[in-house]
């Protein structure tokens, strides 16, 4: 084979490797030590068959690694895994909940989970008071992704807020933020009589009912449940 062709083949091989390196997604650094990254907006699987969204993750006043999602996703004793790393098995267990306020407390194994405050660019930088009419809220759910919309005000049930964000099954528990500060979690649709949200790009749909994170934490603290004194990662 002529020398020039050998150089061309070698150069082509090098360029192919460079292109592959540039186009292959980088795995989270946490994967290198075997930990599964989880944060507000991560897809989770409960008891191997129910898909929901993690609201947030952080530590309580006992130093336990704690996360939240909706109570209608599962109750105490339910096992929780990562949708993105299903092969890693059980990462946490639901240890408390309140069906009235629709929250579930998850205790994660710190030997298996790397808590993060940013999932796909959706940042949770601490907590904030309940939003009021006109404030723009954003949510990140495992089904419909990220969407933002105006806050209409309190809902008709205690601890609820109504926001014009997109929601579908699987988004339950999704974090709702204002200016990157956590204010609540997705509870469900405001009305079955209005069109369901199909995509975040079509704003004409039923608003979502958000459960106030302040109401959730107040209930946990008053009862001194697992999760009392919760502080989110990055908060």
Buried (B, 14 or more C-beta within 10 A) or exposed (E): EEEEEEEEEEEEEEEEEEEEEEEEEEEEEBEEEEBBBBBBBBBBBBBEEBBBBBBBBBBBEEEBBBBBBBBBBBEEEBBBBBBBBEEBEBBBBBBBBBEEBBBBBBBBEBEBBBBBBBBEEBBBBBBBEBBEEEBBBBBBBBBBBBBBBBBBBBBEEEBBBBBBBBBBBBBBBBBBBBEBBBBBBBBBBBEEEEEEBEEBEEBEBBBBBBBBBBBBBEBBBEEEBBBBBBBBBBB
